[in-house]
Amino acid sequence: MAERGRRKAGAAVLSGIVAVVCACAAGCSAGGAAVEDGRATDPVQTLLRAADALVAAGTSKARTSMEMATGGTLVTIRGQGVYDYRRQLGQLRVLLPQDPAGTSEHRPITELLAPGALFMKNRGAGVPDDKWVRVETATLSDGNLVSGGATDPLAAAEVLRGTRTARYVGRTEVAGTTVRHYRGIADLTAAAEDASAGGQDALRAAARGFATARVPFDVYLDDEGRIRKIRHRFRFVNGQRKEAVAVASTTLLYDFGAPVQVRLPAAHDIYAGRIAE
């Protein structure tokens, strides 16, 4: 019963995040040698290995941005934190947009990312301040690529394991680092087949739950093959209006090797009660 309560609580919390975004929207009216270097390698094969390069790097800091376009208005949710790619653990501080009237701000949400689970604090009416809400990512229709307001950095990279078409765009810079820009389309079903054990179920859920399993992306790799920036464009069906909603998720990775300490909540710190509507 407690587990069932946690799932219901988690679903309410995540639907609340999407509801906040929709409410806000409704209430707001390079050198030749470098180029040849990028073209010399098959772009698809390069991107299929991008997630492995992050695992080899170990850790990094991350900034996230999720944009939802609805009603002619763009609403953005931002996050910042750290991630350990080998342990598949991360922590993000996520900022929701202002209320439609613009008179108040929501408290930042602390999110802990773990294989198969998302833990959230400071989200959900009726949840005590010292308690966490736990959600199994495989139970979410998008595998938590969208619902939590930030895309898990490793999950963002593992989407590229389903790359089906890609082309090299050229050299550019991201935050002062020279990178190679690629553009393509990934298939979430194929990505799930080759994903890590901790990410397979979530990507399978996303493949079933999104309006389409095909995900356009732009990604920027440094000279070591590590992702410095990746932008996905997802489409999901709004449960109330039954219309497709476009979401763009951008993840910026930097300061590789940064120390990462993530402590998951103990069982007695996880809220199992009902979240107020």
C-alpha positions in Angstrom: 0.0 0.0 0.0 2.8 2.4 0.8 4.4 1.7 -2.6 1.1 2.4 -4.3 0.8 5.6 -2.3 4.3 6.7 -3.4 3.4 6.1 -7.1 0.2 8.1 -6.8 2.0 10.9 -4.9 4.8 11.0 -7.5 2.3 11.1 -10.4 0.5 14.0 -8.8 3.8 15.9 -8.2 4.9 15.5 -11.9 1.5 16.3 -13.3 1.7 19.4 -11.1 5.0 20.5 -12.8 3.5 20.1 -16.2 0.4 22.0 -15.0 2.5 24.9 -13.7 4.2 25.2 -17.1 0.8 25.1 -19.0 -0.7 27.6 -16.5 2.2 30.0 -16.9 1.9 29.8 -20.7 -1.9 30.4 -20.6 -1.5 33.4 -18.3 1.2 35.0 -20.4 0.0 36.6 -23.5 36.0 27.4 -38.7 39.3 26.3 -40.4 39.4 23.8 -43.4 41.4 21.2 -41.4 38.9 21.2 -38.6 36.0 20.7 -41.0 37.7 17.8 -42.7 38.4 16.3 -39.3 34.7 16.3 -38.6 33.7 14.9 -41.9 36.2 12.1 -41.9 34.2 10.1 -39.3 30.8 8.6 -39.8 28.5 11.0 -37.8 26.1 8.2 -36.8 28.9 6.0 -35.4 30.4 9.0 -33.6 27.1 9.8 -31.8 26.4 6.2 -30.9 29.5 6.3 -28.8 28.8 9.7 -27.1 27.3 8.3 -24.0 30.3 6.0 -23.4 32.6 9.1 -23.6 30.7 10.6 -20.7 31.0 7.4 -18.6 34.7 7.5 -19.3 34.8 11.1 -18.1 33.3 10.1 -14.8 31.5 13.3 -13.6 30.6 16.8 -14.6 28.5 19.8 -13.7 25.3 20.4 -15.6 22.9 23.1 -16.5 19.5 22.3 -18.0 16.8 24.3 -19.7 13.3 23.0 -20.7 11.1 25.1 -23.0 7.5 24.4 -23.6 5.7 26.2 -26.4 1.9 26.4 -26.0 -0.6 29.0 -26.7 1.9 31.1 -28.6 4.0 31.5 -25.4 7.4 30.0 -24.5 7.8 29.0 -20.8 11.2 27.9 -19.5 12.2 25.7 -16.5 15.9 25.9 -15.5 18.1 23.6 -13.5 21.7 23.3 -12.3 23.7 20.6 -10.6 26.2 17.7 -10.9 26.2 14.2 -12.3 28.2 11.0 -11.8 27.9 9.0 -15.1 29.5 5.8 -13.7 27.2 5.6 -10.7 24.3 7.1 -12.7 23.5 9.5 -9.8 22.9 13.2 -10.0 21.5 16.2 -8.2 19.8 19.2 -9.7 18.2 22.4 -8.3 15.2 23.1 -10.6 13.5 26.5 -10.8 9.9 26.6 -12.0 8.6 29.7 -13.8 6.6 32.4 -12.0 2.8 32.1 -11.6 0.7 33.5 -14.4 0.3 36.8 -12.6 4.1 37.0 -12.1 3.6 38.0 -8.5 5.2 35.0 -6.8 7.9 32.4 -7.4 7.8 28.7 -6.6 10.4 27.3 -4.2 13.3 25.6 -6.0 12.9 21.9 -6.3 15.8 19.6 -5.4 15.9 16.5 -7.6 18.0 13.5 -7.1 18.5 11.3 -10.2 19.1 7.6 -9.8 18.8 4.5 -11.9 15.1 3.9 -12.3 14.0 6.6 -9.8 13.5 10.3 -9.3 13.5 11.9 -5.8 12.0 15.3 -5.3 11.9 17.7 -2.4 9.9 21.0 -2.1 7.3 19.9 -4.6 3.7 18.9 -3.9 1.1 20.5 -1.6 0.7 18.5 1.6 4.2 17.0 1.5 6.2 17.9 4.7 9.2 20.0 4.2 11.6 17.3 5.4 10.2 14.6 3.2 11.0 13.4 -0.3 8.7 12.1 -3.0 10.0 9.1 -4.9 8.8 8.3 -8.5 9.8 5.2 -10.6 10.8 6.7 -13.9 9.6 3.6 -15.9 6.1 4.3 -14.7 6.1 7.8 -16.3 4.8 8.1 -19.9 7.9 10.0 -20.9 10.4 8.0 -18.8 11.2 11.4 -17.0 12.8 12.9 -20.1 10.2 15.8 -19.7 8.0 15.3 -16.6 10.5 16.3 -13.9 11.3 19.6 -15.7 14.8 18.6 -16.5 16.3 15.7 -18.5 18.6 13.4 -16.7 22.1 14.1 -18.3 22.9 10.5 -18.9 19.4 9.8 -20.3 19.9 12.8 -22.6 23.1 11.2 -23.9 21.7 7.7 -24.2 19.0 9.0 -26.5 21.8 9.2 -29.0 22.3 5.4 -28.8 19.2 5.4 -31.1 20.7 7.8 -33.7 19.5 6.8 -37.1 20.4 9.7 -39.3 23.0 12.5 -38.6 25.2 15.0 -40.4 28.2 17.0 -39.4 27.3 20.8 -39.4 30.7 22.3 -38.6 33.0 23.7 -35.9 31.8 26.2 -33.4 32.2 27.1 -29.7 30.2 26.3 -26.5 31.2 28.2 -23.4 34.6 28.9 -24.8 35.3 25.3 -25.8 35.8 24.4 -29.5 33.3 21.7 -30.4 31.9 19.8 -33.4 28.2 20.3 -34.1 26.1 17.4 -35.3 22.4 17.4 -36.2 20.2 14.3 -36.5 17.2 12.2 -35.5 17.2 9.4 -32.9 14.7 6.7 -32.3 13.8 6.1 -28.7 12.9 2.4 -29.2 16.3 1.7 -30.7 18.0 3.8 -27.9 16.3 1.6 -25.3 17.7 -1.5 -26.8 21.3 -0.3 -26.4 21.0 1.8 -23.3 22.5 1.0 -19.9 20.6 -1.3 -17.6 19.5 1.7 -15.5 18.1 3.5 -18.4 16.4 0.9 -20.6 13.0 0.8 -18.9 12.7 4.6 -18.9 13.5 5.0 -22.6 11.1 2.2 -23.4 8.4 4.1 -21.5 9.3 7.3 -23.4 9.1 5.5 -26.8 5.6 4.4 -25.9 4.4 7.6 -24.3 5.6 10.4 -26.6 3.6 11.4 -29.6 6.5 10.0 -31.7 9.5 7.9 -30.9 11.6 10.0 -33.3 13.5 12.7 -31.6 15.3 15.5 -33.5 18.5 16.7 -31.8 21.5 19.0 -32.1 24.6 17.9 -30.2 28.1 19.5 -29.7 31.1 17.2 -28.9 34.5 18.3 -27.8 37.7 16.8 -29.2 37.5 13.9 -26.7 34.0 13.0 -27.9 32.3 14.2 -24.8 28.9 16.0 -25.0 29.2 19.7 -24.2 25.7 20.6 -25.2 22.7 18.6 -26.4 19.2 19.8 -27.4 16.3 17.5 -28.0 12.9 18.3 -29.4 10.2 16.1 -27.9 6.5 15.9 -28.6 4.0 14.6 -26.1 0.2 14.6 -26.0 -1.5 16.8 -23.4 -3.7 14.5 -21.5 -6.5 17.1 -21.0 -6.6 18.7 -24.4 -5.4 15.7 -26.4 -3.1 17.9 -28.4 0.6 17.5 -29.2 2.8 19.8 -27.2 6.4 20.6 -28.3 9.1 20.6 -25.6 12.8 21.5 -26.2 15.2 20.2 -23.6 18.8 21.6 -23.5 21.6 20.1 -21.4 25.0 21.8 -21.0 27.8 19.8 -19.5 31.1 21.3 -18.2 33.8 21.0 -15.5 34.4 17.3 -16.1 35.9 15.6 -13.1 34.1 17.8 -10.6 33.4 16.1 -7.2 29.9 14.7 -7.0 28.4 13.5 -3.7 24.8 12.4 -4.0 23.1 10.8 -0.9 19.7 9.1 -1.6 17.0 9.5 1.0 16.5 6.8 3.6 13.2 4.9 3.5 11.8 6.8 6.5 12.5 10.1 4.7 10.2 9.3 1.7 6.7 10.5 1.8 4.0 7.9 1.2 0.9 9.9 1.9 -1.5 11.7 -0.3 -0.6 15.0 -2.1 -3.2 17.7 -1.9 -4.7 18.8 -5.3 
